[in-house]
Amino acid sequence: MKRRMLVVGIVLLWMLVSIVPLGADPTVKDYVRYKETQTFAIYITGVGDGFLWANAELITRKQKPLYCQPGKLTLQADNYLEILDRKMKDHEFVEHIPSYFPLARVLLEALQETFLCDK
């Protein structure tokens, strides 16, 4: 039983490490490799939700939000992934950014373009 638990633990650890290097944010280079994985969907949802909370704080402080998501719209993992995917299919954008550019920053830019704020 202990041996089985050890094997399961090693397999789970290997899966975690193989998805994204520890301590590293996924980059443009990682996008194609990981975009279909559940772990990536969880990561992008967490990043998107972090931007949502940052927006809420900025609005509370009467400061300009990062982007202007409609009030009744709730974004889910599929929405964040679709917005990011659309941005990553923009060849002009992808040609001008380095492969090490963080996907979190790409998602923020994509959200800003999708949900424009009134000037």
N, C-alpha and C positions, 0 to 999 in steps of 0.2 A: 504494500500500500504506500509506504514512504517513497519507494522507487517510482511508482506511478505519479505521485504528486510532484516529485522532482522533475520528471520528464515533462509533465504538463506545464510546470512553472518555466522550464527552459524554453519550451515551444512558445509560450505566451510572451516571454521576454524577447525571443528572437523576432516574433511578429511585430512587436512594438518597435524594436530597433530597426527593423528592415523597412518600415513605412517611412519614417523621417528620422534623420540623424538626431540623437538627443541634443537638446539645446539649440537646435537650428530651426529657423522658420522656413517653411517651404518657399521656394523661389520659382521664378518663371521657368527655369530649367526643369524643376520637379513637376510642373503642372501636368504634362502629358502622362507621365509615369504614374501619378497618384490620383488623378482627378476622378477615377471611377471607384475609389475605395471608400468604405464607410468611415474610416479614420479621417480621411481628407474632408468628407462632408461634415463630420463633427467639428473638425478644426475650423473650417470656413464659417460654419454656423456660429461658433464661439467668437470668432473675429467680428463677424457681422453684428452679433448681439453686443459685443463690446463697443462697437461704433454707435449702436442704438443707445446704450447707456451714456456714452460720452455726449451724444446729442441731447439727451434728456437733461443732463447736467448743464450743458451750455445754455439751453433754453431757460432753465430755472434761473440761471445767473443773468438772463437777458443779454446773452452774447450770441453771435452768429453761429448757427449750427454747421456741422460738417457737410450735411446734405439735408434736403427738405422732403422727407418721406411723407406722403399723405397721412393724415391723422388716423384714419380708419383702416389703413393697410397694415397688415401684419406679415412680416417676412419670415419665411420658413427656410429650411436647408435648401430645398429645390429652387427657391427664388434667388438666394445668394449664389448658388452654383450656376444658375442660368445667366444671371447678371455678369458673373465673372467669366463664364464661357463666351458670352457675347464680346466682352472686352478682349479676351485672348484670341478671338477670331479676327480682330481688327489688325490686319497685316501692317498697316502704317504704324500703329502703336508698337506692335511686337518687334518690328524691325529696328526701332529706335531705343529700345531699352536693353540693358545688359541682362544676360541669363541669370545673374545672381540677384536681380531685383526682387524684393520680397512680394509674395502674392497678397499679403495683407494690404500693402500699399496699392497694388493693382485693384483690389476689391474696393478700397476707399475711392479711388479715382472713378471706377465704374459706377459706384453708388452716387457720386457727385454728378456724373453725367446723366444718369437715369432720373434722378430726383433733383432737378435744378431748383435753386432758391431764387425768389424774386429779388431783384436788386434794389 
